[in-house]
Every structure is written in structure tokens, then in C-alpha cells.
Amino acid sequence: MGTRVRGEVGVDLMFLLAQASHVLMTELTAALEELGVSQRHYCVLCKALEGGELTQIRLAELCGMDKTTMVVTLDELERAGLAERRPSATDRRARIVAVTAAGAKTVRDGRKLVDRIYADVLDTLPARERDGFVGGLTRLVGDRLSTPVQCDRPVRRRI
């Protein structure tokens, strides 16, 4: 290979994270297709169920989506009968996203699929490495990799 420069990490971290993300996202997409939803749909339904009465804007923030993508996603969820927008009791300009009974069932069924895939992925690591891997990744995402830097050509998030 090449000569290592002092302080060089020696791995292509971006490639490793991108490859892991791409393959996992593809596998989750295929599994959720069985339920007739995308990962974006599933994320919105999960966050809406977990968060109580969330506005569209807050839900978009939690799912890492822009406002336009959230509107399109909610339109699709409403057409499918999985969620509905309701007026907020505290702010008449805001809309609350409510998950329907069918949407809640989709989340329950989806969670089983997602949990199975996550367990299968983590089971490929030796037991002694799993907690360290998840802990380290959680720390990175909660700290150093928590907020994208500003750049001239913003990178779109894929979810």
C-alpha cells in the first residue's frame, strides 16, 4: 500500500460507514416493503407514536427531513390510512401528526422486522465487541458527528 503518514488513521472511515449504512438501508428497505412502507414512512410513524403530540415541523426535525419531504411523506401516509394531521389544541397554526390504528400495527410489525435485522447484523460481531461497537458509534453520533458542518453544497440525508 502507500507510506503511512504520522497520525494517519489508516482506514477509510467514510467508506466503511457509507458501505455499512448503504447495505443496512437496502436490507431494511426490502424488509419494510413487505409492509407497504418505506424507511421514511416507518421513521415518521415511529417518532409520531413515541413522541406524543408532535407537530409536523418537530417530527421533520426528529426524522432529519426538510419540510417539503415531510409534507410529501405525510400525504402518502394519510392516503394509506396510516396517519392523519389534526389541528393542535395549543397552536391553531400547527398540525399534529396522529398515527391511526393501522399505522400503529405497521409500526409493531415493522419493529419486529427491524429488530430481527439489527440482531442479525450485530450477531456477526463477537459478543465481547457488540456493546463497544454500539457504544462507540452512539458516542460519535451524539458528539463529534452529531451536527453537519455548513458547506456550499449541502449534502442530502438519505432516509
Sequence and secondary structure as in RCSB ss.txt:
>XXXX:A:sequence
MGTRVRGEVGVDLMFLLAQASHVLMTELTAALEELGVSQRHYCVLCKALEGGELTQIRLAELCGMDKTTMVVTLD
ELERAGLAERRPSATDRRARIVAVTAAGAKTVRDGRKLVDRIYADVLDTLPARERDGFVGGLTRLVGDRLSTPVQ
CDRPVRRRI
>XXXX:A:secstr
     TT   S HHHHHHHHHHHHHHHHHHHHHTTT  HHHHHHHHHHHHHSS BHHHHHHHHT  HHHHHHHHH
HHHHTTSEEEEE SS TT EEEEE HHHHHHHHHHHHHHHHHHHHHHTTS HHHHHHHHHHHHHHHHTTTSS   
 SS      
